[in-house]
Amino acid sequence: MNDMHPLRWIPAGVKALLDAGCNTGELLRDCRLAFPSARLVGIDLNAAAIEAAKRKLPDIEFRQGSSHKLPFQDEEFDCVTCIEVIEHVPERFRKELLGEFWRTLRPGGRLILRCPHAGWFGWLDAQNVRFQFPRLYAAFAGRGMRDGGYEAQREEVVWHHHFTYGELMSLLGSGWTLEARRNGGFLLFPLMDFLSHPFYRLKRPDHPIRAAIHAVADWDMGIDLGEAAYDILLVLRKGARSPLEQV
């Protein structure tokens, strides 16, 4: 397991974990194996993904909804994971999203945030093809599994912004203490994403060739090339002051 994998940073004694933008629950499935006694919760905007997650993982709590309006109480979790999600959130909701994570974390709780980084090959982001070449995207992948469940929320599927470290820290504000920063991925990661699209279109993400593609992407993600990297991961501890209170 490389340092870009969120499981590497989840505290060993975690009691309650929220995966924001959980999709079909892949990370939560791994968490169930690693932390069998923890309360695990997932939320995602994609209704089809949530229904699939409920079928696969009936012992985990899943909710359909937006992560910038979490239906949870204050200080309900001691860890929140947000993996490849904030780039999907419209810019006007990003601070609200992070504020919700702060609100629902217990004092000293941990946020694990991973998203695209403004590295050398950010322009190769396959997800942005839908905006650059919408007809090509619709023909190639528009009826595949990745878009399923978003039909009623097209306004929420936005351009993938690739963040700098400074942008993320500015969005986070003074309510957090940085515990770790890692970068990963370079050229192979975005290329493998392009090669994965036909398998999503065929609704065969479990195909052996797709698994091999995923393995290459994971290998590339484990190489930290700093500012040139394709992805960034931040491990943050909740501080005493809400980031939404800053002037």
N, C-alpha and C positions, 0 to 999 in steps of 0.2 A: 504494500500500500504506500503510494507516494504522498508527499506533503500537501498536494493539492486535493486529496480526497478528504471530504468533510469528516468522515468517521475517525480520521487521525486526530481530530481536535475536540471531539465530544468528550466532556469530562467522564471519567470512569464511574463515578457515583451518580450519574444523572438519574433524576427521579421523574421528571416531566419534560418532554421535548416536543417542540412544534417545528414541523417542516413546512415553511411557507412557500407555496408554489410547488407542491409535492408531486404533481402530475399523476402518474399511475402508482406511485408509492415505492419506487425502486430503492431510494435511500432508506425509507422507513422499514422496508423488508430487511435490509442489512442491519439496521439498528435493533430490530427485534431479536436477531441472532446474537448481537453483541451485548444488548442490555435487556434481557428477558423480563426483568421485573419493573422496567420503566413504563410510565404512561406515555404512549406515543400518539401524536395527533398530526394530521395533515390537512392543509387547506389549499384549494386551487380554484381558479376561475373556470376552468374547463370541466363542464358537467360530465362529459363522456369519460374523461380521464378519472374523475372521482368515482363514477359508477364502476369502472374497471378495477380501481384500487379496492373498493369495498368487496368486490367478488373475490379478489386474490388474497386480501388480508382482512378477514372478517373480525379479527381481534384488535384491530387498530381503528381509532376514531378518525373519520374523515368528514370534512365539511366542504361544501361548494360555496365560494365567495371570493371577494377581493382581499388581498393581504393588507391593503392600506386602510381597511375597515374591519379589523379582526373581531369576531364575535366571542371574545374571551375576556375574562376578568383581569383586573390589574394583578401583576405579580403571580401569574398562574404557572409559569414555566421557569425552569432553571437553565434551559438551553433553547435557542432558536437557530435553525439553519435556513439560509436563503441562498439557494444554489442556482445560478444562471436564471435569475428572476428579475432583478431590478432593471435590467436592460429592456424588459418587456413592459415596464410600467411607464405610463405617460409622465413626462417631466414634472408636471404640476402636482403629481401625487408622490414623488419620491421621498421628500422629507417627511410627509405624513406616514409613509410606509415604515421608515426607520423609527419614527416616533412611536408607532404602534408596537414595534419590536421592543423598544425601551419600556413602554407601558406594561406589556404583558410579561416581561422578565422580572424575576425576583432580584432583590438587591445583590449585586455582585454576579448576576447571571451572565452567561456567555452567548454572544452572537457570532455565528460563523457565516460570513458573507463571501460569495464567489461570483464573479461576473466577467464579461469580456474586458480586456485591457487595451489601451490605445498603443499597441505594439506595432511592429513593422508590417504585419500581415492582417491587420484588422479589416482592411478593404476586401479581404477574401471571405468575409462572413457570409455563409450560404443563406442565412435567414434574411439578409437584406436584399436578396435577389427578388423577393416578392414585391419590393418597392421600386427597384431599378428596372425590372423587366416583368411587370405583372402578368402579361399574357403567357410568357414563357414559364413563369412559376405556376400559373394555373394549369397549364398543359402538363408540366413535369411533375408537380407535387401537390397541386391544390386539392385533389381528392384523396390525398393520403391521410395517414393516421395523425400527422402532426397538426393538421388544421381541423380535424374532427372535434366537435364540441365547442368551437369558437364562432359558429355561424351567427349567433345572436349577439356576439360581442366584438364585431369587426373593428369598432373604434378603439378597442383596447389592445389590438395587435399592432405594436408600433415598431419603428426602426430600431434595430439593435444599436444602442449607443455603446461605444467602447470607452470606458472611463480611464482617466489618469488617477494615480494615487491621490494627488492633490484634490481632484474633484470629489472623490469619495470621502476624504476626510472633511472637506467643506460641507458636504451633505450631512455627514454624521454629527458634526458640531461637537460641543463640549460635554455632551452627556456620556461619552464613551472613553475608555482607556484602551489603547492598542496593545495587544499582547503578542501578536505575531503577524508578519506579512510574508506571503510567498507569491511567486509568479510561476507560471507554467505554460507549456505549449509554445509552438513557434510556427512552422509551416505545415507539418503533417496533420496537426489537429484540424484546421479548417478544411484541408483537402479531404480528410476522412469523412467530414460532415457532408461534403458534396456527394461522396460515394455512397453514403448511407441512405440518401433520399429515395432511390428506387425501391429499397426494401420497405420503407415506410409506405410508399405508394402501393406496393403489393400486399401491405399489411402482414409483412414477415420480418419484424424486427428481431425475431429469434433465429433467423437463418444463420447457418454456420459461417457463411462469408461475411455477413453483418457482424457476427461475433469477432471475427478476425480483424475487421476494420476497426471495431471498438477497441480491441487490444492494442492496435497500433496507435490510436488516438490517446489511450491511457499512457502508453510509453512516452509519447511526445509531451503529454501534460506533466510528466514527472521531471522534465528538464527545465531548470530555472535559468532563464536568460535575461532576467531583470527587466529593464525598460523595453527591451525588444519583444517580450513575451506576449502571447495572445490572450492570456487570462491572468486574473489577479485574485488572491484569496486573502481576506483579513479576518483575524480572530480578535474579537473585541469584548471587553468586560463592561457591564453596565455601571455607570458612575452615579453620583448622588443627584445630579441636576439633569432634568429632562432637556433633551436637545431642542424641544419646541419652546422652551422658556428663554432661549438666548435672544438677545436684542439684535 
